[in-house]
Amino acid sequence: MPKNRIASTRVRRSVFCAVTFPALVISVSGIASAQVITEFPPQLSLSPVAGIAAGSDGHMWFTDALANRIGRISTAGIITEFSISTGQSSWPTSIAAGPDGNLWFIERNANQIGRITPAGSITEFPIPTANSGPEGIAAGPDGNLWFTESSGNKIGRITTAGVVTEFPVPTANAGVIGIAAGPDGNLWFTEALDKIGRITTTGTITEFPTTPGSYPNSIAAGPDGNLWFSENSSSKIGRITTAGAITGEFPTTTAGSGPFGIAAGPDGNLWFTEYELGKIGRMTTAGLAIGEFVTPLMSLTGPKAICAGPDGNLWFAEFGQEASPFGRIGRITTGDLEAQWMFVDVTAVGPSSNANGVLEAGETVQVAPAWLNSDIFNAVAFTGTASNLTGPAGPTYSIDDDSTDYGTVDVATTRNCNNAGSDCYAMTVSGARPSQHWDASFTESLSAGSTVHSWTLHVGESFPDVPTSQQFYTYIENLFHNGITAGCAGGDYCPDAPVTRAQMAVFLLKGQGGKNYTPPPCSETLFADEPCPGGPFVDWVNQLAKQGITGGCGGGNYCPTDPVRRDQMAAFLLKALHGASYGPPACTETFTDVPCPSQFASWIEELSHEGITAGCGGGNYCPASSNTRGQMAVFLVKTFGLLLYGS
């Protein structure tokens, strides 16, 4: 029978910005341009990261092998980790996105296949062959998952319901490792005994020999309709057609590189990890190696799996080596210019603009995208052109100024048209509101690198009871746009209503996990006044408790209908941001109405030090006051770094 478990811890990691970034970006060889490598450590920094995959939820997912966890990392670097089990080291390795919207992963030591939902609920399925040594896993064209068994010498197929079928590999002790879906509707896999295998979805296997001593490892479908594979021993990248003809084995830039993982990049090239050298390599479909990019600790990092992310970058898993038993999640850019965010209606451009940072219907506003030059060796000069401003039918969408000049942007620097001293784009949206959540979009084309990006323009005045003059208007629009709230009732937001403890659970977990986050169904009653199964908030409250963010209100209760006080909110926010084990520095009496020491003084002061609150006015914090829905919008936007006009 499958086993279900869930536990979660969360950490927030640094994001690349200006020159103080958490990754050392080094070098370029061959004819490649500089790329930026950023690294994010998992929660247990000594744990090797073995596998990585892009999920259907817009996040990257990875296996934290030694910690026995599956991790989720947003493209901004926010990490959440989910424990697979307790008292057992299952050693999770490869991971792949399934056709059911879940992630599927290998548990090598436990001889199991695991499934994790985007909300973090884990189910495990045993492999029939004992000690099969599962290695690679991939989604097949038939709606199933396929995996390799290196010790069992079989290819396995598992349905999304968990039913496993196994197919023996003809060559004895072949050492099957990597597997990938091919463009021909079959699955392709590597054999350590110098062969590439092909298996149909009905289980027919054909094998094709490679050069002796090549040790094929990982395999991936290329952008050219062929399959590409890494040759770990010969330090080459191989190409095989769907007919089984090996049409090239191309050397990497440096001998002895030990290529491991391989993936097709959004730039039309093949990207691969060089395990022995701690580098990321790139190769054209003609077999020309066009660069090696050094990870910060080079040969100590041991990069393994690699895949394309939803952000146009490549993400890779750093397993570490014997001399460096710690892992990282790595990200490498594929181009020199990276979209960051937009300033919208921050600077007035005409009589209709109120310069409140939000586009409203009937306004002509300045739109100022910001771009990062991620090349640390070369400044980049570029201009931009805006086009195709569209949105829901009914209103009128017009671009009033379609060009801008970013000037010459220095290395590792972010710039928008305002700080470039140029005029910016100007745009107008007018007409009756087509829906409560109203977004428009436009395309920006840059003159450098053929970069094209689609930007989203949120249109404000979403709630009748939140006019533009409302104190928390911009924060409420931000929260609504990011899907953290849909309002209260009747199309309103109710900004002055107090937030209940039940509502707070939803706010915090959606702030953490994003608009698509849904907690796993409750499996037990944790609080007497929130029975399981029960009302609409029990799943959220239980998950908040399991993450260690709350212990209830005392006496075995949660007090779901009680308003959240501002002093309590400080602790909730910081634990949600930094993790259950976080403790703030000792207080120094920042607010006149918060004596130091007192129960929440240190939490409140740290909330202020992190720029999340400035108090309630007059040097006070108003700790005993109820937290309103308007105030909650500010807290959540600042705590989780939500952007109204992000990339």
N, C-alpha and C positions, 0 to 999 in steps of 0.2 A: 504493500500500500504506500502511496506517496505520503511524505511527511511535510507538514506546514509549520514554518517558524518565522518570526520577524523580530528584529531588534534594530534600533537605528541610533547612530551618533552622527554628529555633523560638525564640520569645521569650515571656516571661511579662509580662503587663501588670497594672497596678493595678486593683483592684476597688473599687467604691464602698463606702465605709465611714465612718460618722459624718460629720464635715464635711470630712475630707481626702479628697475624691474627685477623680479625674482629669478630671471634666467640670464645667464651670461651668453651673449650672442657672439659667436666667433666667426667664423671664417668661410672662405670660399675657395674653391679650387676649380681648375678647368675653366669653362666659359660661363659658369653660373654667377648669378648676382647674389648679393647677401640676403640671407633669410634670417628671421628672428626665431629663436628657440626659447620657449618659456617652459619652466618646469614647475609642477605642483606636487608636493609630497602627500602621500596618503596619511591618514590619521596616525597609523603606526609606522613611523618613518623607517624602521628596520625591515619592513615587510616588502618582499619583491612584488612588483606588479607584472603579471604574466601576460594578460590578454586585454584587449580593448576593442570596443565596437560602438558604432553610432546607433542610438535608439530611436524609435519612432516618436519619442517625446521631445526631440530636439536637443537631448543631452548625450554626452559620451558615457559609456559604462565600462567598468574595468574590474579585473579580478585582483584582489589583495590577498596573495597566496598565503603568506605566513599568518596574517591576522584572521584568516578564514572568513573573509567578508567579500561582498560584492559592493563596488562603489559606483556612485553616479557623480559626474562632474559637469557642471554647466559650462558653456563656452566662455563664461566670464571667470571660471576658476573656482566656483563654489562647490564644495564636496560634501556629499552625504554618503554614509556607509551603512550597510545592512549585514548583520551577522548571519552566517549560514546555519550554524548550530552551536551548541555548547558541549564542551567535553570531547570534542572530536576535531582533528585536523584533516579536513577533506581535501585540502590543497587545490583550490580552484585555479584553473589555468585559462584555456581558451574560452571565448565568449562570442556570441553572435546574436544579431537581431532576428527574431522569428517572424513568421507571417501573421502571427496572432497578436502582434503589438507588444509581446513580452521579450525579454532577453533570456537566452538559453546558454548554459555554461557547463564546462567539464569539471567534475570533482574527481581528480585523478586518484587520490589515496582512498577515497570512499567508494570508488567504482560506481559512480552515479552520474546521471545527467540532472542538472538543476534548472529550474525555471524561476525567474523573478519578474513580477509585474512592475510597471513603472512606479507603483506606489510602494514597492519594497516587500511584497509578500512572496515568500520563497516556498516552492514545492520541489521535492527531490524524487527521482525515479531510478531504481536500481537497474544496472546492466545485467542481462542474464548470464553472460560468461564471467565467471569469477576471475578477479585479477586481470582484467582485460587491458589495463593500461590505456584508458582513453586519452586522446591527444587533441586533435582538431575538431571543430564543429562549424557547420555552415547551414544556412537555409537553402533548401532545394526548390526547384521550380514546381514541384508537386504539392507544395503546402506543408511539407514535413521538414524536420531537421535531420541532417546527416552528420555522422561523426566517425572518426577513425579509432581503431583499437590496436595499438602498437604491439602489445603482448598477446592479445587474443588473435591477432592477424586477421582481422575482420573489418568490414565497413558496416556501421550500424545506421539504422533509420529509426527515428522516433517521431510518432505523430504528436500533434499539439495536445492530445489527451494523455500522452505518456506511454503509448504502446510501442515496444521496441522489437524490431526485426533485424537480424544479423546476416551478413553475406560474407562467406570465406574468401580471402584473397588467394588467387591461384599460386603465387610464389610463396614458398614456405619461409617463415620468419622474415617477411619482407620489410618490416619496420615502417608501417604506414604512419604518416605524421600529419601533414597539412591536407586540407580539403576545401574546395570552393566550387560554386556553381558556375558552369560554363555557358557561353552564349548559345550553345547547341542543345540546351535542355537536358544535359547530363551533368553529373558531378565528376570532378577531376581531383585526384589526390596524388601525393608524393610518397615514394617508398625509399627508405634509406639505402636499400640495396640497388640504387641507381636505376630506378624506373619511375615513370609517370603512369598512373592508372586512371582509367575512365570507367565509371559505373553508370548504367542507365537507371532510371527510376524504378525499373522492374527488377534490378539486381544483376544484370549481365556485366561482367568485368572484362576489360581488355587492358593489357599492359604494354608500355612502349619504353624501350631501354634508352637511358641517357649515357653520357660518357662515363666509363668506369672510374670510380673514386670521386664522383662529383657530390654525392650525398645530398640529393634534393630535399628541401625542407618545407618551405611554405609555397603556396600557389595562389594565384589570383587571376580573375578575368581582366584582360587588358582593354584599353580603349580602341584597339585595332581589330577586335574580333578574335584574337588569339588568347591562349593561356600563357602566363608568365610565372616562372618559378625561381626560387633562390637555390643556388648550389653552395652549400655551406663550406664544404671542404675545398672546392676548386676556386672559390671566391669569384663566381660568375653568376650571371642572371640568364636563365634559359627561356626560350620561346618555343611553344608547341602549338601547331594548328589543331583545329577540332577534328581533323582527319588523322591526327596522331603523328604528323611529321615534325620533327624537331628541326627548326629552321635557323637556329642560332644559339650559341652559348657565349655570352658577351662578358668580358672581364670588367670588374668594378675598377674604379680609379686606382685604388691601392691594393696591392697583393696582400693576402692574409687578412682580409677584412671580415671574413666569416658572415656573409649576408644571411639574414634570418627571415624576418617578416617582409611581405611585399604587398603593395596595393596600388591601384590606379588612382592618380591624382586628378583634381579638377582642371589642371593645366594641360591635360592630355599626355602626361608622362607617367612613367612608373617610378614609384618611390619605395625605398627599401631600407631596412635597418642593417647596420654593420655591427654585429654583436661584439666582435673582437676589438674593434677600434673605437667603439663608442661614437659612431657617426651615423648620419642619415644620408643616404645616397639617392641620386636622381638619374634616370636613364630615359632617353627617347625611345619611341617604338621602333626606331631604326637600329637600336642597340648601342647608341652613343652615350657613354657615361658623361653627364654634364655637371657633375659637382658632388662634393662631399661636404656635409655641414656638421661641424663638431659640436657635440653636447658638452656642457660645461666641465664635467670631470672625465671626459674622453673615455678611455678604455675601462674605467671603473663602473660605468653606468650600465653596460650590457643591454642596449635596447633590443627588444624582441618584436612583439606584434606591432603593426602599424595599420591605420585605416583612415579614410577620408572622413572629415567631420562635416556637420551641417553649416559651418561657418566659412567654408572654402579653404580651410587649413587641413594639414595632416596631423593626426594625433597618434602617439606611440607609447608603448609600455616599456619602462626601464626596469629590468629585472635585477640589475646589479651583478657583480662578480664576487668571487670568493674574498677578494681583498676589500670589497665594498658591499656588504650584505644589506643594502637598502634600495628601495625602489622609488620611482617617480612616475608621474604621468607627464609626458612631454607633448608640446605642441610646436609645430613648425609652420611658418607662413609659406605660401606658395607664390606670393607676389610682394612687391615693395610697399604698396599703399593699402592701408586697412581702414575701412569705414568705422567711425567711433560713435558719434551721436550728432544731434542737430540742435542748434538754437533756433527756436521759432518764436517770432513776435517778441523778441527780447529788446530789439532796437526798433523804434517807431520809424516807418517809412512813408507815412501819409496820414491824412486826417482820420481815416477809419481805424487805424491801428491804436490799440490801448497799451501796447508793450507790456502785457502781463504774462508773457511766456506761453500763451495758449492761443491757437488759432480758433476764432469763432466765425460762424457764418456771417457773411457781409463784410468781413475785414479783408483788406489787402495787407499782407504781412511779409516781413523779411524772413527768409528761410536760409539758414547758414549751416550746412553740414561741416563736420570736422573730420579730418583725415590724418592718420598717423603715417609718417614715413618710417617704415620699419627697417630700412637699410641703414646700418650703422657706419657705412663707409662713404656713401654718396648722397649728396643733397639732390632733391628731385624738384624740378620746375614743372608745373602742370596747370591747366585750366579745366573748367567744368562746364558742361552743358546740361540743362534740365529739359526733360520732354515727357510727354504722355502722362500728364496729371489727370487721373481718373478717380472715380468713386462710385457709390451706389447711384442708380438711375434717378433722375429728377432734378437735383441741383445742377448748377453750372460750375465748372472747374476751369480756371484759366491761369496760365503762366504769364505774368506781366514783365518779368525780366528773366530771360532764360540762360544767361551766361555769367560766369564769374572767373576770377583769376586768383589762384592760391599763391602765386609767386613762387619763389624758390624755398622749399621747405627743408630745413636742416635735418641732419641725421637724427633718428630716434626722437622726432619732434611731432607734436600734433598741432595742426593749424586749421582755422576756419577762415572764411572770406573776410570777416571783420578784422582779425588780427593780422591779416595779410594786407590790410589797407585798400581792399578792393570793394567794389559794390557787390552785393549778394543777390541771390535769387529773390524775386518777389512773386507771390502767388495769391490768388483770390478764390475763395469758395463761397458761393451764395445760393440761396434758395431754401425751401422748407426742409426740415430735418427728415431724412428718409427712415431713420431708425434711431433707437436710443444710443447705441454705440455706433458712432459714425467715424469711419476712417477713410481717408483718401490715400493715394499713393502716386509717386512719380519716379521716373528713371533719371539717374545722373550718370553721364558718360564723361570720363576723364581723358585728357589728352595723352597721359603717360600710361604705358603698359596696357592699353586697350581695356581699362577697367570700367565696368558697368555695374551699377548698384541700384537696387530698388529701395526707396525710402518710404516709410509709412507716416502719414500726416493725420494725427487725431484731431477731430473737430470738437471743441468744447461745448459748454452749456448743456451737459448731458442730463442734469437733474433740475426740475423746476424749482426745487427748494434750495438750490445751491447756485445763486447768481454769481456773476463775475466779481461782485463786490464782497462776497462772503470771504471771511478771513482765511479759510482753508481751501478755497476753490481749486487752486492749481494742484494741491496734493490729492484732493478727492478725484479730480479728473485723471491723475496719474494712477491712482489705485484702481479706478474703474477700467481704464484702458488696459492695465496689466492683468485684468481678470481676477483680482483679489476679492472684489465685491461686485454685486449686481444691484446694490441699493437696499432699501428696506421694504417698502410696499407702495403700490400704486404709482410706480415710476419715480418715487422720491428717494433721497439718500438719508434723510433724518440726521443732519449733522450734529444737532444738539442732544440727541438721545444718548443715554449712557450705553456703553458696551458691556454686555453680560459676559460672565466667565465662559459660557458655552460658545458664544460668538467669537470670543477671543481665541479659542482653540482653532477655529477655522481660519481666522485672520493670520495667525502665526504660522500655521502649517502651509497655507497657500503662499505666504510671503517667502517661506523657505523653498518650497518645491515648485512654485509657479502655478499658473492658472489651471493647468491640466492635472494638478496633483489631486489624488483621492486616496484617503487612508485605507488600509486593509480593513475588512470587516472585523468587528470585535469578536473575540473568541472566549472572553470571560468577563465577569463583572468586577471591575476594579474599584468602583465607588458605589456605595449603596443607593445614592440618589441619581445614578446614571446606570441603570441596569442594562445588561446585555442579554438578548437583543432589546432594543428600546427605541428611544426617540431619534430625531435626525442628527443629534450631536454626539451620540455615544462613541461612534467610530473615531471621531476627531479628538474627543476628550481622552479616550484610551490611548491613542497614538501619542498625544502630547505627554501623557504619563509615562509611556514606554520609552520615550526619548529622554526622560528625566527632567523635563521642563517644569512639571508640576507634580506635587505630592498630594494635591487636594487642599481642602480648607480645614481639615481636622475632623476627628471622629469617624473616619472612614468615608467621608463625603467629599463631593467636589463643589457643591453649591453652584450649580450651573446657571441659575437665574439671578444670582447676585451681581451687582455692578462691579467692574474691575476698578480698584482704586489706583490712583496715579503712582503711589509708592510700590504697590505690587507689580504694576506694569513694568517698572524699571528692571526688576528681576526677571520677569518673563521674557522681555526683549533680549536682554544680554545672554540669557541661557539659550534662547533660540538662535542667537547669532554665533556664540562662541562654543556651545556645547554644554552638556549637563554638568561636567566637572569644573566648569569655569567658576572662579571666584574673583571679585573685583579687588583692586588695591584698597588699602585702608583709607577711610574718609578723612577729610581735612576741614569740613564744615564750609561748603560752597554756598548753600542756600540758608537764609536766616530762619526759615521755618522747618528746617531739617536738622535737628540736633545731632552732633557727632560725639560719641557713637550712639547709634540707634539701629533698629532692625534692618531698615532699608537704606540707611544713609550712604553706605559705600556703593550700593547699586545705583542710587540716584546720582551721585557725584560722577561715577564712571560714565553714566549715560550722557551727562553734560560734557565730560571730557572728550567723548567720542563724537561730539557735535550733533547728537540726536535730539537734545532738548536744551532750551535756554530758560526753562522754568515757566511760570505762569504770570510773571511780571512783578516789578517792585522788589527784585532780589529774592523772591519766593518760588517754591516749587508746587505748593498746594498738595501735599502728599495724600491727605485724606479725601480729596475730591474725587468724584467718579470720573473716569476717563470717557470722554464723549467720542462719538463716531468721527467727528471732525478732527479731534486731536489724534485719534488712532490712525487716521490717514497720514498725518505728519510722521508719527512714530514709525510706521511700517515703511514708508517711502525712504526715510533716512536710514533706518536700520538695515534694510536689505538692498539699498542702492538702486531702487527702481527708477527707470528712465521713462519719461513720457514720450520722448522722441529719440529712441535708441536706434542702433544699427540693425 
